[in-house]
Structure formats: structure tokens, C-alpha cells
């Protein structure tokens, strides 16, 4: 239980918050003080300054707990613990210094960040997230300080341990202070309402430079995941321990084995189990090693680690605990061109060519999942395209009864940073969706970077979508309504596939569900992207490597082979043998599936990759200096990546709209807000800070105030210094698409995470769609990390958030706009405890967090721009400091490695 259960701690929390939950009473309170504080908070709520008042309460609690413990330990006899006591006092003193500097900054942001929200009913943007993380860090400090206050006289009190705890959060607070200063720079350099700095130089370059040198290990040790819901933190700690152990053994075993059918990740994962103990008991070692890994290891390591979930053992465990379905088939669809009718004129058709970029024509892998066996799903035509995964994908024995085709189909694109994972990693929640939605799901296993960079994945996903439209009779689908969904990188592909469907003039999806999508793949700085400094799942260095790989800028070269032991050689030879057998069987199956492999298609029917001249043509991306473009223009691949000229061919012919390079700046402007209110402008100007004056003897201006410098790493992070011009292609960064392209999109539901570094991608894209009069909903899930769909089986919070995504898909299946508004309202009532605003400290009723539910808010914007449904969130008692302390469940028990 939290220390707030104790009498003294309960009294202190009551004095700060001035209100208690009607469901729980915790310790004696001072009635007069409580009534006064409650009256003040009620007045603050009425006047719209609840955030400011709660901020003051938090800082007051920090000062109080630090001063009291400093006074106690400074006057206590030192003895053998004198060194640890000095460390604890120094940490508490430094925390007070940081808090005094942070208070005016946090208070200022709390008064203006609502101007960057999507609308008043959806309080979410990167500035809010930064302030929320700072408050959460301060609340952890308050809790730990109160634990020290109540336990410091106990014979079991460990001074050294608590000193290490306070030092860790002191370091985290120092780094968060630096991020808020950088956020002030963003306020100064950005236009009103804009969350992105629209250049890769200047401020964006400053952030990249600061990230490379700033210390990050404090966020991966004792403080790992402190900003997230308590239910997910043990799994993040386990993941971090597994990652550093995997890295240690990855280096030891790195050899030619990785080419042999995925044996290395499996073997390394198994051996990592025996070396993980030291990282479990030493948080500082784990944090420093985690930082080293995220800063220096290349995309091939991350591909290997993220694909651990594809191994037979882990995949089998996930399969046993997930919903059992009647159909779970891997399909190899031959790369054959076919015709589809045009949406505008069904009498005319267009030829859909198979993907050819980079690796030439090849079968496209897809996974068909269906809770019920439906007509056509066991047809001979489909069985001929099925590929065995070592087990039968369809239940045998008594032949199951076939159900009628479903009127709905979900086409799914998985996440994984464009470089890792397949539909197998996402099976658990896809099976659950198939049962809940009563619809078949077709998940596409697109080719991954860096072996197959842009636009190979887009080509394959678009081809798979068109193939599903053409072959509805094989999928157990009537062909009525289709929804396209994806998470992270898959969310990006969902949007770009729809853009390409519009450019080709084929049938559009009836709706899109994009879960924490990446809509801008450039290196533009934004307040939410500052969170990459501390995010355990999306560090900036890893994110930049994945995006560079997708853009074709990440080198794909053979690694030098180290000397290996005899056992390793045997494992390698066995793996090679298995690979050859697998390849031979695959070739035999391919020969049985006659798809005219040896017959070359006519030149005018096969879509060609661009030539050297295409990269510099008038229809491609804007020109860049030779120093930046040389590494892309001199590449000697036999098949080059397509650019906007090829991707926009059908768009120009059908819709006669300009491409990205032909659009004016206003066509893709992010500043979509109304004229600036003078009073709000003055508040902005008081918070927006340019670069600070240079130190004496230096010509370069400072990024931080005089006397402050963030903690620095011993080794700089290795990060790509140049980006491909392709990242500005709207088929790669849909946020940069002009309004003329956005107007062709279907209704879009976006589900984002409040603490996700990609949050601003979702908020700004929703604003772009609203500005183009496109129907869009934005749903914000609180306190969960990026990638929560892959964690859907691990906690109640992630399961509830996954159900929110399923409800959005159901809204697409329901049909009319009014229908999905009504369904959203029904979903809101069903998940009432999920809802919240960011009022106050983000505190919650204790009972809500005992249930471990995530929180969200959403809004529907129809075609005419009017609000159909605004979910006004009711605030329960028990908020504020005590509520959030209970929410974080900061119990007396110590974390792993304490």
C-alpha cells in the first residue's frame, strides 16, 4: 500500500490537496485546513486555473519534504553511514534547486498549453505531456521523501538505498528541466498552434545535438517507466533487463549465424537468461548499459531483438493464451497483375501491377485470421496459396461448419518501425478483434527495411489491399465494408495506402483506424519528440535509425565474422542446412503454384522503378545540395526506389492535383488555428525564450540559462546526420500531403498515447484533416507507452486500451457518420472509467486505479466541421496529489533491483 495510508502521510497529503475521496478516508485531517484548501481549489476550477493551483501544491510538497529531511539528516550523527547521508542531503538540496527553477516554467506552460490542443474536449499535445512527466517525477520525489520521513528512525531503514533513489530522481529532474528549456525554444521559433519546427536545421539540429550528448541512463535504471501506469512498469523493467542481457550475448555470439533462418536471436535469447541477474539487482548498471545500447547499436541489432517474439517458444506461449480461432493461415500471394474497376466509373478498370521496387517481383505474404470458418476460406484456390508454419492453421478432425461470409473485412498493417516484426507478433490482439468484431482479418507481412526500403512496403500493402478487394470470395467476406487499420509504422502505411488508392481511383476503404501512427518521418523537432530522451521503447537514436533504414539511407552491409567456437560452428552449419531445406521446399511449392514466373510481362504493363534522372526531375522531391543527395543519387542498385513522380502518376491523371514538390507552402501549413488573441499572445511571449547569450569568450549562444547545464554522457550517441529527401514525400510523410490529397481520404479514427513521442504526429494530422473538412476522431489514451497493442495480454490497462481500438473499428463497420458518432457515445458509456481530462495534476480516484484502467477522451469532427459528439469528462473526488500518488501505486515495496 502507498505510504499515504499512514496517518502522518495522510495528513500531509490532505493539507496539500484539500479534498479526499468519498470512497476512502486515509488518516486524520485538519478540518479548517481542509475546508480552506478545498475552497481554494473550487475557486481555481471555476476560474480555469486548476492546473496552476495544482502545480503550486506539488512544488510546495517538494519543498516541504526536502527541507524536513535535510534538516533531520544534517543534524543526525553520521557514524558509518556518513557518506550515504551526505549523498542523500546533497540530492535533496539539488532537487530543491531544480524545483525552484522549474516552478515558473511549469506554471507558465500550464497556462498556455491548452492553445495547442486539438479541441477543448481533447487535452493532448507535447507541451502537456512534458509538464505531466515533470509533475509525475515530482510526485515520485514527494512519495519517496515521505517514505524516508516515516521510516528514517527504523532499524531497517537503508540510507544508501534511499540516497541512490533520490539521486536517480534528482538526475531525471535535471534532464527534464533541460527538456522544458528546449520546449521554450520551440514556443519561440514556432508559429501559433504549430507543434513542429519545420526545418531539419536550427532548433531541430540543436535537439539532435543535445540528445547525442545528454545523459539518459537515469531514465532506464531506477526511474524506468515512472511516467507510465503502474501495471505496465514491471514488464518494462523485464524488457530492459532482457534487452541489456540480449545485447551482451549478441556481441559474444555475433557471427554468420544470423543469416541462417533466425537462429541467432533464439540462441542469444536463451543464453541471455543466465546473464540477466546482475542487471536485475543493479539498476545503475542496467541504466548505463541500456543507454549504451540505444546510442550505439545499429538497426540490425534492434531487428534481432524485436523479432524475439517471433521465436517458436514465445509465439507458442502467446498463442496458447490468446483467443483460439478456426482460421489462421499464412498466404503467399503470387505477384500477378490484375484489373480493378474505377470507383468513379465501374465500367472502366485500372491494372494493379505487382510490387517491383528494390527486389523485383516476389510473392506477398499475408495472414488470414478468422474466428469462424467462413465460406471460401477453405477453398482449393486459397489452400494453394497457403504456407505451413510448422503446424496446421485450420482445425482438423471433424470438419467445422462453414459460416456465411461476413459483411466486414479488416485489412491490417503491423508496426515495428518498418524494420522488424510480422503479423505473428500481433496475433494475440488480432485474434481477439476477429472474435469481438465477428469479421475476418487480413494482416500483411510487408517486406522490411533496410533490405527493402521505401516504397517496397507501400507497394506491397497497396497490392494486398487491392487483392483483397478483388478476391473477397476467398476471404469469407461479402465485399460490403472494409476497414484498414495499423499501429505505428502500420498506421503510416494505412494512411499512405489510402492516398495511393485515391491516386489510382480505386475503391477507398470505408474508414481508417490509425493507432499511434507516424505521420511525419522527418527530423523536425516537436515537444512530444523531446520525450524520446526518456522513452524506453522509442529512444531518438533508435527511431532515427529505423526511419533512415526505411528511407534507404541506412547502409545494409555484411558484418565481419568473428571467430566462433566449435559449438557455434555446429549450430551455424545446422542452421544453414535447415535454411537450405526450407528454401528448397519453398522453391518446390512455388513451382507448383504456377504464376507465370518465367514469363516476362510487357514493359508497358510492369511499373518501373525510377532511374537516376527521376531523383532530380521536376516531379520528384525538392532538390537538395549535392553533399546531401550524393549518397542517394550515386547508389547503384539494379532496382531504384520509386519517388513522388511514380506514386503520383495516377493521382495527377485522375484528380489533376499537384504533387508535394509543386505545392505552395500554404498547402501544407501546420498553422491551422484562428487569429491569435492578444492576451494569449502576451502569455506566449512570456514563456517563449530564444537562445541565451553566449558565455564570455564564446561566440556560440547557449541553449540553456546561465548556471545550468544538463548531465552529459561519457560517449556521444551515433545518429544519422543526413536524411533522405524522400522523407518529405507525402507517400512517406502523410502530414506533408497537400489538402488536395487529404480531401480524398475516408473517415479516419486516430488513437494516440498522451506520453508517446509520436503524439504530436497524431494531433497535427488530426488538425490537418479538420482543416480540410475531413471527418476525423482523435482518441487519447493516457499513461500507456507507444506500442501498447503488442502488450495487450500483459495488463488490464493495455487490454482496455486495445478494446478502445476495436470499438473504433466497429464504428467504421457500422456505416454512416451518425452511426459511428452514436457508437462512439455507446463506447464512451461502456468505458466510462477510461475517460479523463488533464485537469489538475491528472489525479484519479483511488478506486479507478485499483481497477488499473487507462483513460481517454475523444471527439468526432464531421464533414461540416461541427461537433457531433463531445465527451465531457466528469471529475471524481480524490484528485490532486493524493489521487495521483495512489494512482502511481508507489507502495512501500521496492522496485526490481532496489
N, C-alpha and C positions, 0 to 999 in steps of 0.2 A: 504494500500500500504506500501511497505517497506520504511524505513527511507532513503534509498538510493535515493528516489525520490526528497528529499530535496536538495537544492543547495549545502550546505556545506558538507553534507554526500556524495553527488555525486562527489564532488571534491576530497574528501579523497579516495573514492573507486577508482577513476581514477588514483590517484597518486600511489596506491598500485598495481593495475593490469596493467596499461599502455595500455589497449585496451578496447574498448566498443563494444557493439552490434551494428551492422549496422541497426538493426530494431528499436532500442530505444536509444535515447540520453537523458542522465539524468544529467542536470545541467552543468554549465561551467567547462571547464578543462584547465589546463595549457599546451599549445601545446608542448613546449620544453620538459617538464617533461614527457608528454605522449609519444612523439616520442622516447625519450631515454629509457623509461621503455619498450615500445613495441619492440625496437631494442634488448634490453637485453633478453626479453622473446623469441624472434625469434631465437637468437643465442643459448639460452638454449635448445629450442626444437630441433634444428639441432644437438646439441652435446649430446642429450639424457639425459639432467639433468633438464627437466621441473619440475619434482616433487620436486627436491631440491630447485629450484628457487621459486616455489610457496610456499613451506614451509617457506622459509625465509620471503616472503612477508606477510604471515599470522602472523608470530611471530612479525614482525615489526609493524603490525597494532595493535596487542595486546598490545605491549609495549607503543605505542603512545597513545592509547585511555585510558589505565590505568594511565599513568603518567599525562595526561592532567586533568583527573577527580580528581585524588588525589590532584594535585596542587590547583584546584579550591575549592574543599570542605575543604581542610586543612586550607585555608586562609579565608573561608567564616565564618560569625558569626554563632555560634552554635544555640543559642536560645533553644526553646522547642524540636527541632529535633536533639539536640546534640548527643544523644545516637545512633540514626539511622545513623547519619553522620559518627560517629566513626566506626560503623559496616561496612558501605559502603567503607570507606577508608581502613579498615583492610582487607576486602575481595579483593579489587583491588590490594593491596600490596601483599597479599598472591598469587594472580593469577600471578603476575609478577615473583615471586619466583619460582612457579611451571613451568612457561613458560621457564625461563632461564635454568632450569634443563632438561626440555623436549626437547628443540630445538635440541641439538646434538643427542639425541636418535632418534627422529623422522626423522631427516636428514639422519642418518645412515641407518635406516630401509628403507627409500625411495630409497636409492642407491643399496639395495641388494634384496628387496623382490620380484623382478621380477624373481629371480632364482627359486622360488617355484611355479610359475605359471604352469598350465597345458601345455600351449604353449604360444608363444609371442602374439598370437591373442586373448587370453582369460586371461586378467589380473585379477586373482582372487586367493586369498589364505588368510589364517587367519592373516598373518602379514600385508597384505594390509588393511584388514578390521579394524584392531586395529588402524593403522595410520589414516585411513579415519574417524573413530569415534573421535579420538583426534582432527583432523582438524575441524570436524563439531562442536565439543564443543568449540573450539577456535573461530570459526566464529560466533557462538551464542553470545559469550562473546563480540566480536567486535561489533556486531549489537546492543546488549543491551547497551554497553558503548557509542556508537554513539547516541543512543536514549537518554541516560542521558545527553550527551553533548548538544544536540539540545533542550532539554525540561527542563533542570535544573533551568532555570530562570522563568519558567511558574508558575503561581499561582496554577495550577492544578497538579504540579509535586509532587509525593508522595515519599519522601525519604525512608520511612520504607519499602514500597513495593519493590522499586528498590534495596535496600540493601538486602532484602530477595532473590531477583532474583540472584544477584551477588554471594551471599553466597552459593546458591544451585549449581550454575555452578562452583564455586570455589571448593566445595566438590567433585563434579563429576570429575573435572580435577585432583584432588588429587588421587582419586581412579584409574583413567585411567593411571596416572603416575606409580602407583604400578603395574598395569597390563603390562605395557611396560617393566618394570624391570623383571617381570616373563617371558615375551616373550624373553628377552635377555638370560635368563637361558635356555630356550628351544633351542635357537640357539646354545648355548654352548654344550648342552648334546645330541642333535640330530645329526644324520648323514646328509650329504649334500642332499638336496632335500626332506628330510623327515619332515613331519609336525606333526608326533605323537611321543611322548615319549613312547616307547614300554614296559613300566613296570607300574604296579599299585603302586609301592613303589617309593621312591626317589622323583623326581620332581612332579609326579602326586599326590603323597601323600601330598607334600608341598602345591600344589594348593588347594587341598581339605581342608587342614587345614586353609589356608589363607581365602578361601571363607567362611568357617564357622564363622570366626571372623570379617571379613571386613564389614564395614558399606555399606548398599545397598539402604537405604531409599531415598537417594538423587536422585537416578535414577527413582524412582517411584512417586515423587512429582512434583515439578515444571519442572523438566527436563525429564519427561516421554516421551519417544519416540522421543527425539530430533534428533536422528541419522536417523530416517526414513523420507520418503516423507511427506510433509505437509498434503496431502489429507487423510492420514491414522491416523494422530495423534488424532483428535477428537474422533475417535472410540476407540483408545487405552485408552484415558482418561476415556471415558464412561465405558469401560470394567474394568478398575482399580477401578472406583467408585463402579461399580456393584459387583466386587469381594469382596472388603472390607465390603460392606453392607451385602452381602450374608454371609460372614464369621461371622459377628456379630449375625445375626439371626440364622445361622446354629448352633451356640453354644447354643443359647437360646432354640431352638426347637429340639435339638438332643434328640431323644427318639427312641422307637421301630417303629416309623412311616416309617423309611427309608426302612423297609422290605416290605412295603405294596404298591408295584407297582409304585414306583417313586413319591409318593405324597409329600414327604418332599422337594425335590428340587423345586417343583412347588409352595408349600406353602411358603417356605422360600424366593423364588424369589419375590413373591407377597408382602410379608411383608417388604422385603429389600427396596422396592421402597420408603417407607415412612421414612426410616432412612438414605438415601443416601445424603441428603442435606448437612450435616456437612462435609462430605468428599469432596463434590464439591467445597465448599468455603474455605477449609483449606488444601492446598496441603501438608504441613508438616505432618499433622495428617494422611492424606491418604498414604503418603510415608512410615511412620513408621509402620502403620498397615499393609500395603502391605508386607513390609519386614518381619514382624512377621508371617504373614500367610505363606509366601513362605518358611520360615525357619522351621516351627514347625508343620504345619498341615499335616496329613497323606494322603495317596493316596485315601482314601475313600472320603475325602472332595473334592479333585480335580475331582474325578469321578462324584460326585454330581453336581459340578459347571459346568463342561464341558458338562454335559448332559442336561443343561437347554435348549439348543437349540432343544432338543427332545420333549419338552412340547408342548401341543396342540396349545397354543396361538402363540408361536414363530414359530413353524413349520408351522402353518396355514398362518401366515404373510409371511414367506419365500416362501411358495407355491404359494400364490396369486401374488407375484411379480416376480416369475420365469417363465420360458417358460412352456406353457401348452402342455402336451404330451398325446398321446392316450392311452399308456400303462404304468402303474406304479403299479406293483404287488409285494407284498411280497410273497415269496415262502418258503415252508417248505419241503425240500428235504429229504426223508427218508434215513436213514443210511444203505443202501444195497450195498453189494459188486457187482462189475460188471467188465467186461473184456474190455480192450483196446488193439488195435493192437500195436505191437512194431514199432517204427519209422524205424528202420533198416531193419526189416523183417515183413511186414504187415501180412504174413501168420501165424505168431506166435503172441500170445497175453499175456498180463500180467493182473493179478487180482488186482483191485484197492480196497483196504479194506477201510471201513468207519473209521472215527476218533474214537479212544478209550481212549486216554490219559486223566488221571485225573478223568473225569466224565463219562466215558463209552460211548457206542453208543448213539447218540441223533440226531434228525433232524438238518440239516444245513440250516440256514436262508440266503436267498438271495433276492435281489430286482432286478426285471427286469424292465428296463426303455426303452421305445421306442417312438420316436416322431410320427412314423406312426404305425398303426396296421398292422402287417405282418402275413403271413401265419404261422399257428402253435401256435401263441401267444394267441389264444382264444380256443385252442383245449381242449377237455374234460380232457385229461391227465394232462395238465398244470393247468387247473382250479381246479382239485382235489388236487393239491399241494398248491393252493393259500390260503393266510391267510388275513382276513379282518383287516383293520386298523381303523375301525370306519367310513369308507366312501368307496364308490365304486372306485376302482382303474382303471376301464375302463369305458369310456363314454358310457352311456346307451341312450335309446331313439331310434333314427334311427341307425341301425347297421352300423358302419363305414365300408367303403370299405377296403378290405384287399389288402395290397401291396405285391409285390413279396419279397421273402427273400433277405436280404442284404448279399453281399459277405463279409461283415466285422462284427466283433464282438469285443467289448471291455470288458474285464474282469477287474473289478476294486476292489481294496482293500483300504478301507478308513484309514485315520490317526486317531490319538487320543492317542498316547503314549502307545498303547497296552492295555490301561485300560478303555477307555471311547469312547463314540460316536458310532453311527451306520451309515448306508447308508442314513438314514433320514436327518442327519445333513449336508450331502454332496449333497443332492438332487438338489439344485439350479444350480450348475455348471454342474452336470451330465446331467440334462435335456437340458441345453444349448449345451453341447457336442453332445448329441444324435441328436439334430436338425442340428448342424453345420456339423457333420460328416456323417449324414444320416445312422446311424448304431445303432443297439440295444446295450444296456449296461447291463451287469450282475454284480451288486455290491454285495459283500459277507459280511454278518454280522457275522463275526467270533466271537467266544467266547473270553471274555476279562479277563485279569488278574485283581486282584490276585486270583479270584475264579478259573480261568482256565489258568495257566501259560504255558510257553513253554513246549512241542511243540504243544499244542492243537490248537492254531490259525494257525500254519503252516499246521497241518494235515487237518483242515477244508478248508483252502484256496486251498491246493493242490487237495483235493477231489472235491471241487467246480469247479476247472479248468478242471479236468478230466471229471466231469459230464457234463460240457458244451460241451466238445469235443464229448461226447457220444450222447448228446441229442440236437444237433444243430437244428433238425426239430421242436423242441418246442420253440426255442428262436427267430424264424424268421431269421435264419442265414443259409447260404448255406454250411458252413463249410470250406470256402476257406481260409480266412486270419483272424488271431486272434491276438490282441494286449493285453498285460497285463500291467496295469498301477496302480500306487498307490502313495500316498503322505505320507511323514514322516514314521510312522510305516508301512503304507501300501506300501511304496517304499521298505522297508526292506523285507516285505513279497513277493513282486513281484519278487525280486531277489532270495530269498530262495526257492520260489515255482519253479522257473526255474531251480535252482540247483537240486531240488528234481525230477523234470521232467526228467532232464538229467540222474540222477542216476537210475530212473526206466526205462529209454529207451523209454518213450512215446513221442508223438509229442511235439516239443518245440513251444512256441509262435513265431510268425513271428517277434516280436520285443517287447521291454520293454520301457516304459516311467516312469521314477522314478523321482518324484518331491520332492526336498529336503529330500532325503532318509537318514535314519540312517543305515549306513553300518558297524559301529563298536560300539558295545554295552558295551565295556569295559570302565573302568575309566581312560583310557590313556589321558594324557594332550595334548592339541594342542593349537596353537594360537587362532583359532576361538572359541574353547571351553572356552577360557578366557572371551568371551563375555557373558557367562551365568551369570556373575556378574551383568550385567545391563539389560539383555533382559527381557522384561515384560511378554513374552509368554513362554520362556524356561529358567527359573532360574535353576541353577545346582541342588539345593536341590530337586526341583520337578522332574527334569529329572532323577536324580538318584533313586528316589522312584519308578518312573514308570518302569525303567529298572530293578530294583530289583524285582518288582512285576512280571514282565514278566519272569524273571529267576527263580521265585519260592522262592525268599529269603524274600519277604515282607510278614509278618505274616498276616493271614486272620482270625481274631478273632471277636467274637461278642463284641460290645461296651456296657459298662454299661448303663443301662436305668436310666435316671434321672426322678425326679418327674415331672409330667405333669399336666396341668390344665384340667378342665372338657372339655373345648372345644377341647383341644388336644386329649383327650381320645375319644371323639366322632369322631373326624377326623380319628384317628387311627383305631377305630372299623369299620368305614365306608370303610376305605381303605382296611382293611383285608377282609371285605365282598366282595368288588369289586375284590380283588385278588383271592378269592376262586371261585367266579363266572367265572372269566377269566380262572382260572386253570381248572375248570370243563368243560367249553366249549372247551378248548384246548384238554383235555383228550378225550372228545367225538369226536372231529374232528380226533384226532389221531387214535381212534378206527375205524373210518370209513375208514381211509387210511391204508389198510392192508399191512404192510410191514414186516410181519413175526416177529413182535416184540417179541413174546413168543417163537420163535424157535431159539435155540442157534446155532450159526454157528460152524462148526467143528474147533477144536483147531488149526489145521494147516493152516486154511484159515483166521483166525482173527489175526491181528497184535497185539502182546502182548506188554504191557509196560515193561520197563526194571525192573529187580529185583534188590535187594541190591547189588548183585555181579557185575551187569553191570556197576555201577558207578565207580568201581575200576578195571574193566577189561582192557586188553591191547589195546582194540579198542576204549576206551572212551577217555575223555579229559585227559590231563596230570595230574598226581597226585598232590595233594596239602597237606600241613601239616594237621594233624588231627584237630588242633584247628579251621581251616577254613572249613573243609569238614564235621565236625561232625553234624552241623545243617542241612546239606543236606542228609547225609548218614543215619541219625537216624530218618528221617521222616517216619511216619507210615501210609502214605496214602495207600488206597487199590489199587490205580492205580498210578504208578510212571511215571514221565516224561521220554520220550524217549531221548536217547543221540545219539552221532555220530555213535555208533555201529549199531543201528537200522536204522537210517536215511541213513547210507552209505551202507546198505546191497546190494541193487540193484546196486548202483554205482560200488561197487567192482566186482560184478558178471558180469556186462555188460562191464565196461570200465577198470577193473583191475587197478584202480588207488588208491594210498594211501589215508588214511583219514588224518584229520588235525593232530592228535597226532602222526602219523607216518611220517610226512613230516619234512624235514630239515628246518633250519631257512631260508635258501636261497629261499625256495619255496614260502614263504610269506613275503619276504623282501619288505619294503616300499621304499628303496633307489633305484630308477629306473633311476636316471639321469646319464648323461655322466660323465667321469672323471672330477675332479674339476680343473678349471682354476686357476693357481697360483695367478693371480691378484685378482680374485674373492675370493679366499681363504683368502687372506690378509684382504679384506674388511669384510668378515665374522668374522675373528678372532678379528677385532677391535670392532665389535658390540657384539659378544658373550661374556657373562660375567658369570663366575662361582659364587658360593656363596660368599658373602662378609665375611670378617674377623669378628670373634666374638667380642663382646664388652668386655671390661675389667671385669674380674670376672665371665665371662660366657664361657662355653666350646662349646656351640652350635653356628655354623656360622649364620650370619644374612642373611635374604632373600632380604634385601633392603640396599641401601647405608647408610653410617653413616650420621646421622642427619635427616633421613627421615623415617616416619612411616605412613602408611595409617590410615584413620579413622576406628575406631573399633565399632562394635555393642555392645549394652548393654547385649545382650543374644546370645549365640552361636547357630548356626544352627544345628538342629538334622539331621544327614546324615548317611546313611548306612556305616559302617566301613569295612564290608566284602562283597565280591562279589562272586557269584556262579561260579564254574569252567565252567558251561555251557555257559557263555558269550563268551568263546573262541571257541565255536563250530562254524564251518563255516556256518552251517544252521541257526545260530543266529547272527553271525557277518560275513557277506559275505566278508568283506575286508580281513579277515584272511584265506580265502579259498586259497588253492594252485593253481598254474597256471593250473595244470591238470584239475581242476574243472572249472575254469573260461573259459577254451577253449571250453567248451560245451555250453556256453551261446549264445543266439541270439544277434542281434544288439541292443544296448542299448542307449537310449536318456536320459540324466540326465539334469534336470532343477534345479538349486540351487539358493540361495539368497546370495548376497555378504555380508550381515550383519547377516547371520544366524549362530548361534553357531555350527550347523552341516555342515558348508561349507567345512571344511577340509575332512569330510567323503566323500563328492562328489568328490572333487579334487583328493584325493589319490586313490579312487576307479577307477576313470577315468584313472589315470596313471597306475594302475594295469592292467586294461583291455588293454590299449595301449601296455603295456609291453608284454602282452600275445597275441598280434596281433589280438585282437578282435575289431570289428567295434564299435565305441562309439562316441557320440556327447556330448559336455558339453555346456550348455547354462546358463549364469549367469544373473539373474535379480537383478537390483540394487535398493537400497533404500526401499525395502519392507521386512516385517518381515516373519519369519517362519510361515507357515500356511496361506499364502495369499489366497489359494484356498477357504478356508472357509469364506473369506472376499470378495469374488468375486463380490458381489452385492453392496458393500459399497462405492466404489470409482472407478474412471476411471482407475487409475493405476492398481488396482487389477484385473479389467476386462481385461485390455490389457495383463497383465501377464498370466491370465487364458487362453486367446486366444493363447498365445505362446505355452502353454502346448498342446492345441488342435491341433496346427499345427504339433507338434512333433508326435502326434498320427496319424495324417493324413499321415505323411511320412512313418510310418510303414504300413499303409493300401495300400500305393502306390506300394509297392513291392520292386523292385530291388534297390541295393545300389545307383546306379547312379540316380535313380528316387528320392530317398529321398535326395540326395545332391541337385538336381535341385529344389525340393520342398522347401528345406531349403533356397536356394537362393531367390526363389519367396517370401517366408515368410519374408525374410530379407528386400526385397524391399517394401512389404506391410506394414511392421512395421519399416520403416527406422528411425523414430524418437525415437524408443526404443533403438537404438544402442549407445554404448559409450565405451570408454576405461576409465582407471583410470588415464589418463594423467592429470597432474597439480593437482589442488585442487578437481577435479571432478566437476568443474563448468560447468554450462549449459547455453545455450542461454535462455534468459528470456521467449521467446515465447514458447520454449519447455516445460517449467514448467508451463506456463499458461495453456497449454493443459493437464498438470498433467500426463505425460506418464512415465512409468518405462523404464529402459534401460537395454539392454542385449547385449551380444556378444556370439558367438558360433563357433564351429569348428567341422568338420567331419573327423574322422580318419578311413579309410577303412581297409580292411584286410591286405593289404600290407604295412600299416603304412604310406603311402604317403598322403599328404593333398589333398583332392578333392575340398574343399571349405574353404577358409578363409575369414571371413567377416572383411575386413579392415574398420575401422570406421573413418568417416570423422569428423573433429573437426570444429565446428562452432565458429564464433567470439562471444565475450561476455562471455568467460570463466573466470576462475580465481575467485578472491574474490568477485567481484560484481556479477558475474554469480551465484555463489553458494549462496550468500546472497539472491539474487532474487529467486533462486531455493527453498530455505528453506521457502520463503514467510514469513519472520519474520516481520510481519506488526506492526504498532503501536498499534493495538488492542491487548489486553492482553488475556492470556490463561484462561481456566476454572480455577476458584479458585484463580485468581491473587489477 
